[in-house]
Amino acid sequence: MPLCLAAAAGLGAAGGAAAQRLEVRAGMVLSSALAHDAIAQGSSPVTVRARLAPLAGAAALVPLRERLLLEVGAAVALSRLRAQDGLASRDVQSLTVVQALVGVRYGQAGRPYLRAAAGGVRYFSADRGVFAGGAGVNPALEAGAGWTRRAGAWRLGAELAGQLHPFDPPALEAAGAEKGGVRRLLLMATLSRGGRT
């Protein structure tokens, strides 16, 4: 994430102070299951997922052409890993999810916009369970739509985005657990200042 923010700062400088816009974001993220059958308890399969979590992040927006912006951003979500076995569920450990993405946004202030990005997502948690042996960076794709409105020198906005990435840490390989793409839904409020687009 520090590398991503440094790149954002460099791009902003290249685009000019008058054109650059820094946006901060806060919201919630909902995730689909990370794995199934990751922990065996008799004949009951276990599903492991990240709980609904708060999300915070920032992005630098640099104009490429009219209504088209380059976006470089990063965000972090603080969650808990939840295991569900039949009708019972329990929190098993804390979980931090960090993402860094680069993409483009098409639109203008006061109207809806569309956004698409690609980058990486990494999970940080205690070295046990599905995270025994660690977890690497997962490639991610994200698409979203939002809207902004000027309020004096500031811009207020809201965005809904969907993200897809694989999840295959070493522990799942060893357990022979069912794997697949993780889907994340992000709902965010945004606040920014600067820029003309």
N, C-alpha and C positions, 0 to 999 in steps of 0.2 A: 504493500500500500504506500509506503514512503516514496518508492520509485515512481508510482503512478502519479502522486501529487507533485513530484518534482517535474515530471513530464508535462503536467498540466500547467505549471507555472511557466515553463519554458515556452510552451505553445502560446500562452496568454501574452507573454512579452513579445513574441514574434508577431502576434496579431495587432499589437498596439494597445495601449492602456485604454483608449477611448472605445475600442471595439470589444475588448474583453469583458466577459461577464462571469462572476463567480456565483454559483448557486449552492445553497445548503439545503439538505433534505432530512426529513424525519417522518417516520411512519411505522407500519407494521408489516411483517412478512409471514406468510403461511406456506408451509412446505408439505409436499407429499411424502410418502414413506421412503426412508433411505434404504431399507433392506427388509426382506422377509426371511423367516427361519434362521436368523442370525444367531439365536440362542435357543437351544433345544431344551424343552422341559417336558419330559414324557412324550406324549403324542400331540401336544398342543404347539402349533407354530407361533412364533413371536414376530410381531411387526415393530420396527424401530423407526421413529420419526423425530424431527425437531419440533418442539412446541411453538405455537404462535409467539412471535418475538418482536420486541421493539427494534427498529432499524434507524441508523443515522449515517449520513454521508455528505459528500461535497463533490462538485464537479466544476471544471472550467469549460466555458463555452466560447468558441472562437469562430467568427463568421468565415465561411468559405465562399459564399455568394449570397445573393438575395434570398432570404428565407431559409437558407441551408447553413447549419452550424456543425462544427466539429465539437464533439463532447468527450472529455477525458475525466473519469471520475472513479471514486472508491467509496465503499460503504462497509459498515460492520453491524452485525446483529448478535445480540446476546440472548441465548436461549437455553433450554434444558432438553436433554435427550430423553425421550419417553418410550418405554417398551410396553406393548400391549399384548397380553396373552389371553385370548378369549374375551371375556367380559371385564377382566381386571387389567388395570394399567398402573404404571408407576414411573416416576422420574428416576433415572439411574445415574446421571452425571451432568455436569454443566457443559455447555457447548457454545463456542464462539465461531461465527461464520464471517469470513472476510472476502470481499469481492473487489476486483479492479477491472474496469471495462472501458473500451474505446468505441465510439460509434458516431452516428450522425443524427441530427434532429432537423425535421422539416416543418416550418410553420413560422408564425410571427406573434408578437405580443398581442394579447386580447383575443386571440383565436385559438382553436384547437391545434395541436401539433402531433406529429408522429415521430417515434424514435426507434432506432435499431442499433444494437451494440453487440460486441463480442469481447471476450476476455477470459478471466479465470476466477474460480471460486475455491477457497480452501477452508476446511473445517479444522478447528483446534479444540482438543478435548483431552481428558485423562487417558493415559496409555493402557486402556483395558476395553473389553467388549469389542464392538465393531471397530474401535480405534486402536486396538492392540497392534503394535507395529507401525503406528502412525498413519497419516493420510496425506497424499500429495495434492497438487493443484489440479483441479478439474476444469477442462475447457467449458465455457458457458456461452450461450446465446440468449439475448434478451430483446424483447420488443415491447413497446408501450405507447400509450397515448395520454396526452395531458392538455392542460389549459393554463394560461397565465393572464393576470390582469394587473395593470399599473396601479400603484397606490403612492402617489407622489414620486419620490426618487426610487422607490422599491417596486418589486414585482412579486405578487403573491400567486401561488399556483397549486395545482393538485395533479397527481399522475397515478395511473394504474398500469402496471407492467407485469409481464409474465416472463419467466426465465426457465431454461432447460439446461441441465448438465448431467453427465454420468457420475456415478459414485461407485468406485471399486477399490477400496483400500485392501491391503494384504490380508487382513483378518477375514474378509468375506471370501476371498479366494480359498483360504485354508478351510473354511467351514462349509464350502460348497453352497453358500446361500444364494437365493434368487436375487439377481441384480437387474437394474434397469435405469432409465432416466429419472432424475429427480426433477419435479416441477415445483417452482416457487412462484407465489403470487405476491406482488409488492404494491401496497397502497401508501402513497407518500404525499405530504404537504411540502411545498418548496418556497424558498425565499431567496431572492437575488437582487443584485444592484449592479448597474453599469451596463454597457453595451447599447447597441442601437437596434438589434434585430429581435 
